[in-house]
Amino acid sequence: MASELELRQERVLQYLAAVYPKGATYAELEGSLHIRPRPQLAHVMQSLLKAGRVRGEKTKTRKGVFWSFYALHAIEAPPPPAPAPRLTAPGERTSRPELNLADLAGLPEETRLRRTLERAMNAYFGEQLARRALPGLPGYFSLVSADGCTAGEGLVYEVVQSLKASPARLAPISEKVWLLEKSPARVRFLAFGGDRRVPMDWLVRYAHLTAGISFFYVHEDGVVELLK
């Protein structure tokens, strides 16, 4: 499991690669990544400089000494798979994708559903989506393209006996919707696995309050269904 320092290093590297060839000052990194206080961010940057993973430039002015940091290169993403035809109306589904899911057999159900969801959404968008930070937003999103233009979150819910989703189960959806609405990504979405009733219940209550975010449900065989 990655340490807190390693996670912060990865966030910084992703941000600098995203703005390459431009760099970023301490103030810009603080404002975008919310790594505070300043000594904590300084420790992260010095560790990256020492390891040769970023380039730093020091500028002296009348107001003091200012550092700017630069990525060594832009993000290099592997060639993406061909995207699936886009779904345009709620209830539409993709054809069964050619996903190799045999290696997921025997995994705990939540892990199996989550990995199926991730592979299905990668195939649907034709991009290498991964856990990445988005500039200006706290934390991470689990399904983000290398250039940050496609951003989403995968949520898996265990099937329970209750007929209606509790507020505690709906709250993470509201949180992710609120954050995605503030994202500069061109394509924003939530993808669900497991208990389909949870996203449907949320949409019944709150769909009219949000726009510009697609909702998908990923079936156990990897078929993607558009909910909204």
N, C-alpha and C positions, 0 to 999 in steps of 0.2 A: 504494500500500500504506500502511495506517495506521501512524503512528508508535507507539512504546511509550506515550507520553503520551496519545495519542488513545484507545488501547485501554483504558488505565486510567480515563480520563474516562468512557468508555462504560460500563464496569463499575460505576462509582460512580453514574452517572445511572440505570442500570437498577435498582440496588439501592434508591436513594432513591425512585424511582417506585413500586417494589414495596411499600415500607413506608408510602407516603403515606397519610394526612396526617401520620403520625409522622415525626420526623427521626432523625438518627443522629449520635453523637459520634465523635470521632477513634477512641476505643477500640473502639466498635462497628463502625466501618468496617474497622479493622485486623483485628478478630477474624473478620469475615464475608468480607472480600475478600482478606485476606492480602497487602495492599500495605504492605511494610516496606522500610526503616526509616521512622520517623515523618516525618523531613524529606521523604522521597519522597512520602508521602501528602499532606503539607502543601502541597507544590508542586502536586500535582494539584488539591487543593481551592481553593487560591488562584487557579489559572488558571480554574477553573469560576466562582468568584465574580466575577473580573474580567470574564469574558465574559457575566455575567448569566444563567448557566444553572442556578445553584442559589441558594438564599437561606441566609444564615448569621446565627446569633444568638450573641452573646457574653454569657456569664454570669460574674459575679465572685462568688467564694465565699472563705471563709477559707483554703481549700486552693489557691486560685489562680484563673486564668481558664480557662473551659471554652467550647469552641465546639460548637454543634450546627448541623447542616446539613439543609436541607429541599429536596425537589423542588418545582418550580414548579407541577406538576400531576401527576395520576395518569397511568399508561400509557393511551394512547388507541389501541386496536387497531382496524383496519378490520373491517367486518362479515365474519365468517368464512363460508366456503362451507359448504353443507350436508354433514354428515358421511356417510361411507359406512356401510352396515350393518356392525356389529361381527362379527369372526370369533371363534368360540368354541372350535373344536377344531383341533388341529394338522393341517395338510394342507389346510384350507379356504382358498379364494381368493376375492378380490373379483372381480366381473365387470370386464371391461375398462373402465377409467375413461375419461372424456371429457377426456383431457389433450392439450394442444397440445404435441407434442414435435418438430414439424417444425423449429423453430428450433435444435434441438440437433444436427441432422445436420451432420457435418463437424468437430465438436469432437473433441478427443482422447478416447479411449474412457473413461478414468477420469473425466474431467470430465462427459461425457455421462451415464454411469451415476449419478454423484453427483447431478446435477441432476434426473434422472428420479426417483431415490429421494426427493429432497426434495419434488418436486411431488406424487408419489404419497402420501407420508405426510401432507402438508398436506391433500390431498383425503380421505384415509382418516379423519383425526381432525376434519376440518372446522374447523381452526384455522390461524392464521398462525404456523407454527413457524419459528424463526430461531435464529441463533447468539447465545446469551445465557449470562450467568453465573448460577449458582444460589447463593443465600445460604448461606454456611458451607462451600462446596466450592471447591477451587482450579480455575483454568482455566475453560474454556467447554464447553458442550454445543451441538451443531449444530442440534438440533431441540427447541426449548423454546417453549412458549406465552408470551404476554405476561404472564399472571398467574403463571407458574411452576408451574401445577397439572399440566401435561403436560410431561414431560421425557424426552428420548431422545438417542441418538447414531446417526449414520449412518456405516457402515463399508463401504468398497468394496475388494474384493480382486481383484487380477489373477489370471486363470486360469493356472496353471502345470502342468507335467507331473507333478510329484510327486503320488502318490495320497493321501498324508496331509499335513495341515497341520503345518508346523513349529512348535515352541514359540514362535518369534519372531512368527509370524502369529497365534497364539492369545492372546498376552500382552495386546494392546490390548483384547480382549474382556473378559478377567478384570479389567483395570483399570477399565473403564467399568462393569462389573457391580458391583464393589466400591464405586465412588463413588455410583452410582445407588441402591444399597441404603441409603445414608446421606442421600439426598435426601428432603425433605418432600413432593415431588410426589405427587399421588394416582395419576397414570398414568405408569408408567416403562417404557421399552422400548429395544431396540436394533433397528435396521433395517439390512439387508445388501444389497449389490449385487455383481455380478461372480461370483466363485467361490463357489457355494452350499455346497461341501464344507467350507469353513472353519467357518462357524457350526454346521453339522451335526456336525462332528468335536468342536467344543467342547461341544456339548450331550451327545454320547455320553459324554464324559469327566466333565463337571461339572454337568449339569442338576440332579442330585439335591442339589447344594449351594446352590442359589439358589431363591428364591421371590419372587413379586411383580413380576417383570420379564418382559415379553413379548418374544419374538424374532420378527422378521418378515423375510421375504425379498422384495425387489422385483424383479420380472422386467423385462426390457428394454422391454416395452410398457406398464409402469406397473402391472401387476397385482400386488397385495399378497397374499402367502401367509403364513399364521401357522405358524411353526415350533414355538413353545412358548407 
